[in-house]
Amino acid sequence: MDSRRPPLAPAYRTLPEYVRHWAETTPDRRAFTFVEHPAPDSRGVHRTLTWRRLDARVRSLAARLAQEAGPGERVALLCPQGTDYVAGFLAALTAGLIAVPLFPPGLPGHGDRLVAVLADARPAVVLTTGQVLAEVADFCERADVPVVASDQVPDAAARDWRAPEPDAGAIAYLQYTSGSTRTPAGVEITHANVVANAWQALTAYGVDTHPATCVGWLPLYHDMGLVLSVAAPVVRGLLSVLMDPAAFLHEPVRWLRLLAAHPRAVSAAPNFAYDYCASAVTEAQKADLRLADVAALINGSEPVRPGTADRFHAAFAAQGLDADVHCPSYGLAEATVFVSAARPGGRPARFALDRDALAAGKALPARPDDPRAVLLAGCGTPARQRLRIVDPVSRAVLSEGEVGELWVQGPNVGRGYWNNAEQTERVFRAALAEAAGGDWLRTGDLGTVLEGQLIVTGRLKDLIVVDGRNHYPQDVEATAQDAHPAVRRDRLAAFGVPGGAGERVVVVAEHARTTNLAEVDVPTLVRAVRSAVSSRHGLRLADVVLVPPGTVPRTSSGKVSRSLTRARYLEGAYAAGTVR
């Protein structure tokens, strides 16, 4: 039986040292539990590793991997979600190798990305499981790289094997970016980076000294899933409860049941997941939920919509959910993941800003009921990091209320991009105008600070510029999805395309899954979207395209890929909508 309060954690600088520590000091405490749902109506089958058992698996896998690869070589993880993935990732680090967290080739829609990442990382060995071994071996056959099934490696493999001395400054893993604005690039995350960011996250969400359970369904190849569900519980000695993303998408109440079942649960999800739960979980399913003990719910996607938190809380207030546990947050792979967060225990800050002023680079207050107001969430304060709002051209630091690029500095910022010295210099070695030398991270994100709160307004590369005015695509998308009930929420993309007289604006939107396309009055929907965008943004849409569910491409982390949607539109992949 676990004590609810884990012992105090020592100060190590690598995850393998923490694993070894907990295996020696609390060997029988639960470390990781994977909840499998083998049938549609399954309430979950729990498979658990104690710290002792985790350490044994990590050491045996590390010894086996060391037979295939030398220090600094890459290990690609093509495992399904589960404890084998956790053990494999930690084993690569223990062996002094560089982990590359990925996914099996069967993940729909991401085969090309997997090929590109493997070509860039050039792994010396691929680690998978017996469940998908044949599929992975067939996929890797042309690359002529050995494939190891982790569940076929015996504990005895670690006999007489000695782990290399840990090096906090060495690369621990390559976190490949989601590719929402560019071709995926591998961020070099050191052992010290990930440990620092794990502690930053634990402190930000109030669980650095208090007991908690990490509960997650985010994929472990995603930066937030990896840090919150693996790194943070390892450094703190907490229980981490995992489930498969597909199990959540099939039945979202499964996530809420895990939150209810574990004391002081801390979890993270993108914005759409909270809307999905609010709309899909039935009253009958809510009946046995008790959510009063949830410690923190992190919303770290782009964009974080204040209305989503309201709908989620309204849907589950009767189950005891406290509105104060919602934590809008900001981060990116180049900073390991976490940068800034709203702390639990206080109502999330929200700001109504004048849309025209925001387009001109100023955050000026507006009445929330003003139709030209933009409602944005405050993403708290930096988590033991330095953050500046910077003019991206002059590199001058801007004052509070001025919109600029977010620049970050801290022990969690990665070393650079794998095999890309030029981009590393530009992004990771930036210098402020008034400072000699430079070691600031240029995030490519735009935002400002008001009342001490970070407000993220959008991506620099995604800005739509029409007649000299800036328009944020997520703002246009929010208007479009509210214009007609048949538009699927958070499954649309607004972007600019070249036109004879300047940039033209296009919206490609999926129709709701609950709607049959044959029943949709498409001309009426198009008129409603055009009218709403024109009224609220002063924009004339050149094209509105309605497509089936699943058509708008997303990154491996679940975000809509505006750049890929735009590319497909320009290639003629979508049927043209009405142009006016």
C-alpha positions as CSV (number, residue, x, y, z in Angstrom):
1,M,0.0,0.0,0.0
2,D,1.4,3.4,-1.0
3,S,1.9,6.2,1.4
4,R,0.1,9.2,-0.1
5,R,3.1,11.4,0.5
6,P,6.3,10.5,-1.4
7,P,9.6,11.1,0.3
8,L,11.6,14.2,-0.5
9,A,13.5,14.0,-3.8
10,P,17.2,14.5,-3.9
11,A,19.0,16.8,-6.3
12,Y,20.1,14.8,-9.3
13,R,20.7,16.1,-12.8
14,T,19.7,13.1,-14.9
15,L,16.5,10.9,-15.0
16,P,18.4,7.6,-14.7
17,E,19.8,8.7,-11.4
18,Y,16.3,9.4,-10.1
19,V,15.1,6.0,-11.2
20,R,17.9,4.3,-9.4
21,H,17.3,6.4,-6.3
22,W,13.6,5.5,-6.0
23,A,14.3,1.8,-6.8
24,E,16.7,1.8,-3.8
25,T,14.7,3.9,-1.3
26,T,11.0,3.1,-2.2
27,P,11.3,-0.1,-4.3
28,D,7.7,-1.3,-3.8
29,R,5.9,2.0,-4.4
30,R,4.0,2.2,-7.7
31,A,5.8,4.1,-10.4
32,F,3.8,3.7,-13.6
33,T,0.4,2.3,-14.4
34,F,-0.9,1.8,-17.9
35,V,-4.7,1.5,-18.1
36,E,-5.7,-0.6,-21.1
37,H,-9.2,-0.6,-22.6
38,P,-9.4,-3.9,-24.6
39,A,-13.1,-3.5,-25.4
40,P,-15.4,-0.6,-26.2
41,D,-17.2,-0.9,-22.9
42,S,-14.1,-1.7,-20.8
43,R,-13.6,0.2,-17.6
44,G,-9.9,-0.4,-17.8
45,V,-7.3,-3.1,-17.1
46,H,-4.4,-1.7,-14.9
47,R,-0.8,-2.9,-15.5
48,T,1.7,-1.5,-13.0
49,L,5.4,-1.2,-12.6
50,T,6.9,-0.5,-9.1
51,W,10.1,1.4,-8.9
52,R,12.1,-1.8,-8.3
53,R,10.5,-3.4,-11.4
54,L,11.0,-0.3,-13.5
55,D,14.6,-0.2,-12.6
56,A,15.1,-3.8,-13.5
57,R,13.4,-3.3,-16.9
58,V,15.4,-0.1,-17.6
59,R,18.7,-1.7,-16.8
60,S,18.1,-4.9,-18.9
61,L,16.9,-2.8,-21.9
62,A,19.9,-0.4,-21.5
63,A,22.3,-3.4,-21.6
64,R,20.6,-4.8,-24.7
65,L,20.6,-1.4,-26.5
66,A,24.3,-1.0,-25.7
67,Q,25.0,-4.1,-27.7
68,E,23.6,-2.4,-30.8
69,A,24.7,1.2,-30.4
70,G,27.5,3.3,-28.9
71,P,27.4,6.4,-26.7
72,G,25.8,9.3,-28.5
73,E,24.1,7.2,-31.1
74,R,20.3,7.4,-31.5
75,V,17.6,4.9,-30.4
76,A,14.2,5.4,-32.2
77,L,11.3,4.5,-30.0
78,L,8.5,3.1,-32.2
79,C,6.4,1.7,-29.3
80,P,2.7,1.9,-28.6
81,Q,1.7,3.9,-25.5
82,G,2.4,2.0,-22.3
83,T,5.0,1.1,-19.7
84,D,7.2,-0.5,-22.4
85,Y,7.6,3.0,-23.9
86,V,8.5,4.5,-20.5
87,A,11.1,1.8,-19.8
88,G,12.5,2.0,-23.3
89,F,12.9,5.8,-23.1
90,L,14.7,5.7,-19.8
91,A,16.8,2.7,-20.9
92,A,18.2,4.7,-23.8
93,L,19.2,7.5,-21.4
94,T,20.7,5.1,-19.0
95,A,22.9,3.5,-21.7
96,G,24.3,6.9,-22.7
97,L,22.4,6.9,-26.0
98,I,20.1,9.6,-27.5
99,A,16.4,8.6,-27.4
100,V,14.2,9.7,-30.3
101,P,10.5,9.4,-29.1
102,L,8.3,8.5,-32.0
103,F,5.4,6.2,-32.8
104,P,4.6,3.0,-34.6
105,P,4.2,3.3,-38.4
106,G,0.5,2.5,-38.1
107,L,-0.4,5.9,-36.7
108,P,-2.9,7.3,-39.3
109,G,-1.7,10.2,-41.4
110,H,1.8,10.4,-40.1
111,G,3.8,7.9,-42.2
112,D,5.6,10.6,-44.2
113,R,6.6,12.4,-41.0
114,L,8.0,9.2,-39.5
115,V,10.1,8.6,-42.7
116,A,11.4,12.1,-42.6
117,V,12.3,12.0,-38.9
118,L,14.1,8.6,-39.2
119,A,16.1,10.0,-42.2
120,D,17.2,13.0,-40.1
121,A,17.9,11.2,-36.9
122,R,19.6,8.1,-38.5
123,P,19.1,5.8,-35.5
124,A,21.5,3.0,-34.8
125,V,18.7,0.8,-33.4
126,V,14.9,0.9,-33.2
127,L,13.1,-0.2,-30.1
128,T,9.5,-1.5,-30.2
129,T,7.3,-4.1,-28.7
130,G,6.2,-7.6,-29.7
131,Q,2.7,-6.2,-30.4
132,V,3.9,-4.3,-33.4
133,L,7.2,-6.0,-34.1
134,A,6.3,-7.3,-37.5
135,E,4.9,-4.0,-38.7
136,V,8.0,-2.0,-37.4
137,A,10.5,-4.6,-38.8
138,D,8.8,-4.4,-42.2
139,F,8.9,-0.5,-42.1
140,C,12.6,-0.4,-41.1
141,E,13.7,-3.1,-43.5
142,R,15.0,-0.7,-46.2
143,A,16.9,1.3,-43.6
144,D,18.9,-1.8,-42.6
145,V,18.6,-0.9,-38.9
146,P,18.3,-3.5,-36.1
147,V,14.9,-3.7,-34.4
148,V,14.6,-4.8,-30.7
149,A,11.4,-5.8,-29.1
150,S,11.6,-4.6,-25.5
151,D,9.2,-7.2,-24.0
152,Q,11.4,-9.9,-25.5
153,V,14.5,-8.8,-23.5
154,P,15.0,-10.8,-20.3
155,D,16.0,-9.2,-17.0
156,A,19.1,-11.3,-17.1
157,A,20.4,-9.1,-20.0
158,A,21.7,-6.6,-17.4
159,R,23.9,-9.2,-15.6
160,D,27.5,-7.9,-15.4
161,W,26.6,-4.7,-17.3
162,R,27.6,-1.4,-15.9
163,A,25.9,1.9,-16.9
164,P,28.1,4.7,-18.1
165,E,28.6,7.7,-15.8
166,P,25.8,10.1,-16.2
167,D,26.6,13.4,-18.1
168,A,24.0,16.1,-17.4
169,G,25.3,18.2,-20.3
170,A,24.9,15.4,-22.9
171,I,21.9,15.1,-25.2
172,A,19.3,12.9,-23.6
173,Y,16.8,12.9,-26.5
174,L,15.7,14.6,-29.7
175,Q,12.3,16.1,-29.4
176,Y,11.0,16.5,-32.9
177,T,8.7,19.5,-33.3
178,S,5.2,19.0,-34.4
179,G,5.6,20.7,-37.7
180,S,2.7,23.0,-37.4
181,T,4.6,25.8,-39.1
182,R,7.6,24.1,-40.7
183,T,9.2,20.8,-41.5
184,P,9.8,18.8,-38.3
185,A,13.2,19.5,-36.7
186,G,14.8,17.6,-33.8
187,V,15.5,19.8,-30.7
188,E,18.5,18.6,-28.7
189,I,17.3,18.2,-25.1
190,T,20.0,17.5,-22.6
191,H,19.7,15.6,-19.4
192,A,19.9,18.8,-17.4
193,N,17.3,20.5,-19.6
194,V,14.6,17.9,-19.0
195,V,15.3,17.6,-15.2
196,A,15.1,21.4,-14.9
197,N,11.9,21.6,-16.9
198,A,10.3,18.8,-14.8
199,W,11.0,20.7,-11.6
200,Q,9.8,24.0,-13.2
201,A,6.5,22.3,-14.1
202,L,6.1,20.6,-10.7
203,T,6.7,24.0,-9.0
204,A,4.3,25.9,-11.3
205,Y,1.5,23.5,-10.6
206,G,2.0,23.3,-6.9
207,V,3.1,19.6,-6.6
208,D,6.9,20.1,-6.0
209,T,6.4,19.3,-2.3
210,H,2.8,18.1,-2.0
211,P,1.5,14.6,-2.9
212,A,0.0,14.2,-6.4
213,T,-0.7,11.7,-9.2
214,C,0.2,12.4,-12.8
215,V,-2.7,11.3,-15.0
216,G,-2.3,11.5,-18.8
217,W,-3.4,10.3,-22.2
218,L,-1.2,12.6,-24.3
219,P,1.1,10.6,-26.5
220,L,4.6,10.0,-25.0
221,Y,6.3,11.2,-28.2
222,H,4.7,14.6,-27.6
223,D,6.8,17.1,-25.5
224,M,4.0,17.7,-23.0
225,G,3.2,14.0,-22.6
226,L,6.8,13.1,-22.2
227,V,7.6,15.7,-19.5
228,L,4.4,15.5,-17.5
229,S,3.8,11.8,-17.6
230,V,7.5,10.6,-17.5
231,A,10.0,13.2,-16.4
232,A,8.1,15.0,-13.7
233,P,6.9,11.8,-11.9
234,V,10.4,10.4,-12.1
235,V,12.1,13.4,-10.5
236,R,9.4,13.6,-7.8
237,G,8.9,9.9,-7.2
238,L,5.1,10.2,-8.1
239,L,2.8,7.7,-9.5
240,S,2.1,8.3,-13.2
241,V,-1.1,6.8,-14.7
242,L,-1.2,6.5,-18.4
243,M,-3.8,5.6,-21.0
244,D,-3.8,5.5,-24.8
245,P,-4.9,8.6,-26.7
246,A,-7.2,6.5,-28.9
247,A,-9.0,5.3,-25.7
248,F,-9.7,8.9,-24.7
249,L,-10.9,9.8,-28.2
250,H,-13.2,6.8,-28.3
251,E,-14.7,7.5,-24.8
252,P,-13.5,10.7,-23.1
253,V,-15.1,9.8,-19.8
254,R,-12.3,7.3,-19.3
255,W,-9.9,10.2,-18.7
256,L,-12.3,11.8,-16.2
257,R,-12.7,8.5,-14.3
258,L,-8.9,8.3,-13.9
259,L,-8.8,11.8,-12.6
260,A,-11.6,10.9,-10.1
261,A,-9.9,7.7,-9.0
262,H,-6.5,9.1,-8.1
263,P,-5.7,11.6,-5.3
264,R,-4.7,15.1,-6.3
265,A,-4.5,14.4,-10.0
266,V,-2.5,16.6,-12.3
267,S,-3.2,16.3,-16.0
268,A,-2.7,18.1,-19.3
269,A,-4.7,18.3,-22.5
270,P,-5.1,20.5,-25.5
271,N,-8.0,22.9,-25.7
272,F,-10.2,20.7,-27.9
273,A,-10.2,17.9,-25.3
274,Y,-12.0,20.0,-22.7
275,D,-14.7,21.0,-25.2
276,Y,-14.9,17.4,-26.3
277,C,-15.5,16.2,-22.7
278,A,-18.1,19.0,-22.1
279,S,-20.1,18.0,-25.2
280,A,-19.6,14.2,-25.3
281,V,-19.8,12.9,-21.7
282,T,-23.4,12.0,-20.9
283,E,-25.3,12.7,-17.7
284,A,-25.4,9.0,-16.9
285,Q,-21.6,8.9,-17.2
286,K,-21.3,11.9,-14.9
287,A,-23.2,10.2,-12.1
288,D,-20.3,8.3,-10.6
289,L,-17.6,11.0,-11.2
290,R,-16.1,12.8,-8.1
291,L,-13.7,15.5,-9.3
292,A,-13.3,17.6,-6.1
293,D,-9.8,16.3,-5.5
294,V,-8.3,17.2,-8.9
295,A,-5.3,19.4,-8.3
296,A,-4.5,20.9,-11.7
297,L,-5.8,20.7,-15.3
298,I,-3.3,22.2,-17.7
299,N,-4.4,23.6,-21.0
300,G,-1.3,24.1,-23.1
301,S,-2.5,24.2,-26.7
302,E,-2.6,27.0,-29.2
303,P,-5.0,28.7,-28.8
304,V,-6.2,28.5,-25.2
305,R,-9.8,29.7,-25.4
306,P,-11.3,31.2,-22.2
307,G,-14.8,30.0,-23.2
308,T,-13.6,26.4,-23.2
309,A,-12.7,26.5,-19.5
310,D,-16.2,28.0,-18.8
311,R,-18.0,25.2,-20.7
312,F,-15.8,22.5,-19.1
313,H,-16.4,23.8,-15.6
314,A,-20.2,24.2,-16.2
315,A,-20.4,20.6,-17.4
316,F,-18.7,19.2,-14.3
317,A,-19.3,21.6,-11.5
318,A,-21.9,19.3,-10.1
319,Q,-19.2,16.6,-9.9
320,G,-17.2,18.8,-7.5
321,L,-14.8,20.3,-10.1
322,D,-13.2,23.5,-8.8
323,A,-12.9,26.2,-11.4
324,D,-9.6,27.2,-9.9
325,V,-7.8,24.1,-11.1
326,H,-7.8,25.2,-14.8
327,C,-4.3,26.3,-15.7
328,P,-3.8,28.0,-19.1
329,S,-0.1,27.5,-20.0
330,Y,2.4,28.2,-22.7
331,G,5.4,26.3,-23.9
332,L,7.3,24.8,-26.9
333,A,9.6,22.0,-27.7
334,E,12.6,24.2,-28.0
335,A,12.3,25.0,-24.2
336,T,11.7,21.3,-23.5
337,V,8.0,22.2,-23.1
338,F,7.0,24.4,-20.1
339,V,7.6,28.1,-20.1
340,S,4.8,29.9,-18.4
341,A,1.7,28.8,-16.4
342,A,-1.3,30.0,-14.5
343,R,-1.1,28.5,-11.0
344,P,-3.9,26.4,-9.6
345,G,-5.9,28.0,-6.7
346,G,-6.8,31.3,-8.5
347,R,-9.3,32.0,-11.2
348,P,-7.6,32.0,-14.6
349,A,-7.1,35.5,-15.8
350,R,-8.8,36.6,-19.0
351,F,-8.5,39.8,-21.0
352,A,-10.9,41.5,-23.4
353,L,-8.7,43.5,-25.9
354,D,-9.5,45.8,-28.7
355,R,-9.1,43.8,-32.0
356,D,-7.9,46.8,-34.1
357,A,-5.4,47.9,-31.5
358,L,-4.1,44.3,-31.2
359,A,-3.6,44.1,-35.0
360,A,-1.5,47.3,-34.6
361,G,0.6,45.8,-31.9
362,K,-1.1,47.3,-28.8
363,A,-3.0,45.4,-26.1
364,L,-5.7,47.9,-25.2
365,P,-8.7,46.9,-23.0
366,A,-12.2,46.6,-24.4
367,R,-15.6,45.8,-23.0
368,P,-16.1,42.0,-23.1
369,D,-19.5,42.4,-24.8
370,D,-18.0,44.6,-27.5
371,P,-18.3,42.7,-30.8
372,R,-14.9,43.9,-31.8
373,A,-13.3,42.6,-28.6
374,V,-10.9,39.6,-28.5
375,L,-11.1,37.5,-25.4
376,L,-7.7,36.0,-24.5
377,A,-6.5,33.8,-21.6
378,G,-3.7,34.8,-19.4
379,C,-1.0,32.1,-19.3
380,G,0.4,33.1,-15.9
381,T,4.0,33.9,-15.2
382,P,7.3,32.2,-16.3
383,A,8.3,29.0,-14.4
384,R,11.8,29.9,-13.1
385,Q,12.7,31.3,-16.5
386,R,13.3,34.7,-18.0
387,L,10.9,36.0,-20.7
388,R,11.0,39.1,-22.7
389,I,8.6,40.7,-25.3
390,V,10.8,41.8,-28.2
391,D,10.4,43.6,-31.4
392,P,11.3,40.9,-33.9
393,V,12.9,43.4,-36.3
394,S,14.8,45.8,-34.1
395,R,15.3,43.3,-31.2
396,A,14.4,46.0,-28.7
397,V,12.6,44.9,-25.5
398,L,9.0,46.2,-25.6
399,S,7.0,47.6,-22.7
400,E,4.0,46.1,-21.0
401,G,1.0,46.1,-23.3
402,E,3.1,46.1,-26.5
403,V,2.8,43.0,-28.7
404,G,6.1,41.4,-29.9
405,E,7.9,38.1,-30.2
406,L,8.4,36.0,-27.0
407,W,12.1,35.4,-26.2
408,V,13.0,32.9,-23.5
409,Q,16.1,32.1,-21.4
410,G,16.5,29.4,-18.8
411,P,18.1,26.0,-17.9
412,N,15.3,24.2,-19.8
413,V,16.1,25.7,-23.2
414,G,17.5,23.0,-25.5
415,R,21.0,23.1,-27.1
416,G,19.8,23.6,-30.7
417,Y,18.5,21.8,-33.7
418,W,19.9,18.4,-34.6
419,N,22.1,18.7,-37.8
420,N,21.1,22.3,-38.4
421,A,23.7,24.8,-37.2
422,E,22.3,27.7,-39.2
423,Q,18.8,27.4,-37.7
424,T,20.4,26.8,-34.2
425,E,22.3,30.1,-34.5
426,R,19.2,32.0,-35.6
427,V,16.8,30.6,-33.0
428,F,18.8,29.6,-30.0
429,R,21.6,32.3,-30.0
430,A,19.5,35.5,-30.4
431,A,20.8,38.7,-28.9
432,L,18.8,41.7,-27.6
433,A,19.6,45.0,-29.2
434,E,21.0,46.4,-25.9
435,A,23.0,43.4,-25.0
436,A,26.4,42.1,-26.3
437,G,26.4,38.5,-27.2
438,G,23.2,36.4,-27.1
439,D,21.8,33.2,-25.7
440,W,18.0,33.9,-26.0
441,L,15.5,31.5,-27.6
442,R,13.4,33.1,-30.3
443,T,10.1,31.3,-30.0
444,G,8.4,32.6,-33.1
445,D,5.3,33.2,-31.0
446,L,3.7,36.6,-30.5
447,G,2.3,38.0,-27.3
448,T,2.4,40.6,-24.6
449,V,2.3,41.0,-20.8
450,L,-0.6,42.7,-19.0
451,E,-1.0,42.9,-15.2
452,G,2.0,40.5,-14.9
453,Q,0.3,37.8,-17.0
454,L,1.7,36.4,-20.3
455,I,-0.9,36.7,-23.1
456,V,-0.1,34.7,-26.3
457,T,-1.6,36.2,-29.3
458,G,-0.4,33.9,-32.1
459,R,2.4,32.6,-34.3
460,L,4.6,35.1,-36.2
461,K,4.7,32.9,-39.3
462,D,0.9,32.4,-39.3
463,L,0.0,36.1,-39.3
464,I,-2.3,37.1,-42.1
465,V,-1.5,40.5,-43.5
466,V,-4.2,42.2,-45.6
467,D,-3.9,45.9,-46.7
468,G,-1.1,46.4,-44.1
469,R,-3.2,45.1,-41.2
470,N,-2.4,42.0,-39.1
471,H,-5.0,39.4,-38.5
472,Y,-4.5,36.4,-36.2
473,P,-5.7,33.2,-37.8
474,Q,-7.0,31.6,-34.6
475,D,-9.2,34.7,-34.1
476,V,-10.7,34.4,-37.6
477,E,-11.1,30.6,-37.0
478,A,-13.0,31.3,-33.7
479,T,-15.4,33.6,-35.6
480,A,-15.9,31.1,-38.4
481,Q,-16.7,28.2,-36.1
482,D,-19.2,30.2,-34.1
483,A,-21.0,31.4,-37.3
484,H,-22.7,28.1,-38.1
485,P,-23.4,24.9,-36.0
486,A,-22.3,22.6,-38.8
487,V,-18.7,23.9,-38.6
488,R,-16.6,21.5,-36.5
489,R,-14.9,23.3,-33.6
490,D,-11.1,23.5,-33.7
491,R,-10.9,21.6,-36.9
492,L,-10.5,24.5,-39.4
493,A,-7.7,26.6,-40.7
494,A,-7.6,30.3,-41.8
495,F,-4.6,31.4,-43.9
496,G,-3.5,33.8,-46.6
497,V,-2.7,32.9,-50.2
498,P,-1.2,35.1,-53.0
499,G,-3.6,37.2,-55.0
500,G,-3.4,39.7,-57.8
501,A,-3.9,42.7,-55.5
502,G,-2.3,41.3,-52.3
503,E,-3.0,38.5,-49.9
504,R,-6.3,36.7,-50.1
505,V,-7.8,35.0,-47.1
506,V,-9.2,31.4,-47.2
507,V,-10.9,29.3,-44.6
508,V,-11.0,25.5,-44.9
509,A,-13.3,23.9,-42.3
510,E,-14.5,20.4,-41.5
511,H,-18.2,19.9,-40.9
512,A,-19.3,18.5,-37.6
513,R,-19.2,14.7,-37.2
514,T,-22.8,14.8,-36.0
515,T,-23.9,16.5,-39.3
516,N,-24.4,14.7,-42.6
517,L,-23.0,16.8,-45.4
518,A,-26.0,16.1,-47.6
519,E,-28.2,17.8,-45.0
520,V,-26.0,20.9,-44.8
521,D,-27.2,24.0,-46.7
522,V,-23.6,24.8,-47.9
523,P,-24.4,28.2,-49.5
524,T,-26.1,29.3,-46.3
525,L,-23.1,28.1,-44.2
526,V,-20.7,29.9,-46.5
527,R,-22.7,33.1,-46.3
528,A,-22.9,32.9,-42.5
529,V,-19.1,32.5,-42.2
530,R,-18.4,35.3,-44.7
531,S,-20.8,37.6,-43.0
532,A,-19.4,36.9,-39.5
533,V,-15.8,37.3,-40.6
534,S,-16.6,40.5,-42.5
535,S,-18.5,42.0,-39.6
536,R,-16.0,41.2,-36.9
537,H,-12.7,41.4,-38.7
538,G,-13.4,43.6,-41.7
539,L,-12.1,40.8,-43.9
540,R,-13.5,39.6,-47.2
541,L,-12.9,35.9,-47.5
542,A,-11.8,34.8,-50.9
543,D,-12.9,31.2,-50.4
544,V,-14.7,29.1,-47.8
545,V,-14.2,25.3,-48.2
546,L,-16.2,22.8,-46.3
547,V,-14.6,19.3,-46.1
548,P,-15.4,16.0,-44.4
549,P,-14.2,15.3,-40.8
550,G,-10.6,14.2,-40.7
551,T,-9.7,16.1,-43.9
552,V,-7.9,19.2,-42.3
553,P,-4.4,17.9,-41.6
554,R,-3.1,18.0,-38.0
555,T,0.4,17.6,-36.5
556,S,1.4,14.6,-34.5
557,S,0.5,16.6,-31.3
558,G,-3.1,17.2,-32.5
559,K,-2.8,20.8,-33.6
560,V,-4.3,21.9,-37.0
561,S,-1.4,22.4,-39.4
562,R,-2.2,25.6,-41.2
563,S,0.9,25.4,-43.3
564,L,0.0,22.0,-44.7
565,T,-3.7,22.9,-45.1
566,R,-2.5,26.0,-47.1
567,A,-0.1,23.9,-49.2
568,R,-2.9,21.3,-50.0
569,Y,-5.3,24.1,-50.9
570,L,-2.8,25.7,-53.3
571,E,-2.2,22.2,-54.8
572,G,-5.9,21.9,-55.5
573,A,-6.5,19.1,-53.1
574,Y,-9.8,20.6,-51.8
575,A,-12.8,21.2,-53.9
576,A,-13.2,25.0,-54.4
577,G,-15.9,26.6,-52.3
578,T,-17.9,29.7,-53.4
579,V,-15.7,32.6,-54.3
580,R,-17.2,36.1,-54.1
